[in-house]
């Protein structure tokens, strides 16, 4: 059974399995505080009555080559737990523009092999694009007049009060992140709140940043004058991705979920050449829940309860 698990883990292409064999912390010089902390918590891995007492995560930060991987393996050996290495850099280069179902399978393989020590190497690469000037922040809006089957963000469909924030507040937060290249609007349907978003987009562009917007409307509909405030928002959108999500036309196209959706470069400030190495998904992990958002994963659920 153990050998089968190893093979399943390695087949993902981004995971490596290591058995808990070695000297543990005896092979680590110094770091007495770390050793004391690890040793004092070993007992929680030797019982099943209170699994919530087991440590959830440890952040090892340091220069390349300083021994982070070595220390992580020593901790796994000390706790007599197999270690699974999750290569974040391999994940990005492998899955951009490909089916994200393989990513989900990697996470399922980690779950299936529990309990284990998961070592996420170069984790910072999960939060930054490979380009130096393409990072941005996404603003999710509540409420959508469309009900596309298979929508990746069903919680944002209903028109209801979720979290009320002002344009001034969002603008203040955005200004505190000077390294961002711009802002993206998603949801929900951004053009259902076009008036407020037009004001925000104008502010963002006024300091040389870019605006990207997804919408279920077609560009022609937005230009018809029948959608309140659409003309004002369009004046301040650099890249528009338009069209309903159609589940039967599932696509791996850049920034699009289905083949019917199109890219419109409205200002020239963003071009197709800029759209390289953009991750298609976001994973949020806490103590009990794994949540996925982004572009569809074919044939799989996108929210799973962790063991």
C-alpha angles and dihedrals in degrees: 000000000000092000091051091053091050091053093047091050094049093047089067090072094221102063132074125192123216124185116226095257123136144061096299115205091347087080093054119089119216120343091116094166091054091048092050092049093049095045093049091056099045090093091066090063091054095063137055101197095087108025090161088071092065114105111264103201146349123203115214111191127181149107120302111277096022093118106264094138091045092051092048091053091047090053091051090050091048091053091043091236127135113248124225117197114212108199104208093184091055090049094058098045092046103046108036105113093005132096110292092210088092090060090053090050090054091055091046090052090054091051093047092054095051134169095058143122110256113206112195105197120207090002092175088074089069089066102043133059121235091246119078097221105036102079118115145154126256122221112203116205127203122240135038131193090209126077104199112185109242094022109174094217106044092156089067097053101082118082099234139122109276112153115345114211132163128235088245091055094050090046092052091051092047092052089056089063102062095165093066117108093211149304134282128208120214138142136085102352114319093200089061084071096032098138095057094039091051089058091049094045090052090055092048093051092045089071094046098264127132133241126215122186135187119204139172090218123089116244089245091057092051091050093049094080094239096108112074113242094358094122092054094049093046089057089064102039117101097185124023122191106195139184139064119284108254111195094202090059097053111173142188091206115137112278092351132103099197135027095247093064118096139202118233117192098202104173109024090238088107120040134183089256088065093060101086132129094002112161112236098208146041125211122198116194127188133159097291110009139062111198126188130196133167130064121359126282105214116242097350136103113247101211122056133174110239120229 
